[in-house]
């Protein structure tokens, strides 16, 4: 993966954790949790809750620098993209 703030691409690993229920905009949603880790070192960079139908991503947690998570709730059209590449 690569982002504008990175000097070079970083390999990430996505691990499907299974189905769980998350609260999105006050409603319980059953979705599949996927944890994202950096391949080197195994640091968790995010957790995503996904569906097989629109809106696909319904919730996400990204650990902040101080360990506090940043939560992203979906529900409508997703305004960001997740790009996956293979070596």
N, C-alpha and C positions, 0 to 999 in steps of 0.2 A: 504494500500500500504506500501511497505517497500523498502528501499534502503540501500546500504552498509554503508552510513553515518548516519543511524538512529539506535537508541538503541532499538526501538520497532515500530510495525506497527502504521500507522496513517490512520484513516478513511477519505476518500475523497468522495465528491459528484460531479457528472458530470451532468451539466444542458445543454440541447440542446437549443440553442438560435435561431436557424433557419438558412436559407440559406443567404449567402452574397458573395460578390465578393472580392477576394484578388489577389494581384499581386505576382506571383511566377516566378522568373527568367525572368521578363519582360513581362509575359503573364497574362491576366486576367483569373482567374479560379473561377467558381461558385462552392462553397463548403458549407457544413454545419458547422457552428461554434458551438463548445462545450466548455463551461467554466468549469474549474476544481477548486473546493474549498475544503479547509479543513473543515470537518464537525464541529469540535470544533472551534467556533469563526467566521467561514465563510470567512476566508481570501482566496482571489483568488490566486491560485498557478500557473495557466496556462490557455491559451485559445488555442484550437486546431481547425484547419479547415480540415474536413474529407470528403472523397468521399466513395461511395459504391462499387467502383472498384479500381484496382491498379492505383496509388501507395497508396491508402487509406488515409494517412496523407500527405497533401500538404503544410501545413504551421503551425507554432506554435509560440506563444509568452509566455515567462516565465518572470515574473517581477524580476528584479535584486534587490539586497539589497538597492540600492539607489533610487529605483523606476523606473529606466530606464529598459525597456524591452529588453530581449534577444530574437532575432527572429531566427527561425529555418525554412528554406525553404526545401521542399522536391522536388519530381519530378521523381527521379529514385528509386532505391531500398532503403528502410528505414533501417538505420544502428542501430536504437535503438528500443526497444520493450516497450510497455505499457502493464503492467500486471494488470488485475482487479481481485479482489477477493470479495466474499460475506461472511458476518459473518455466 
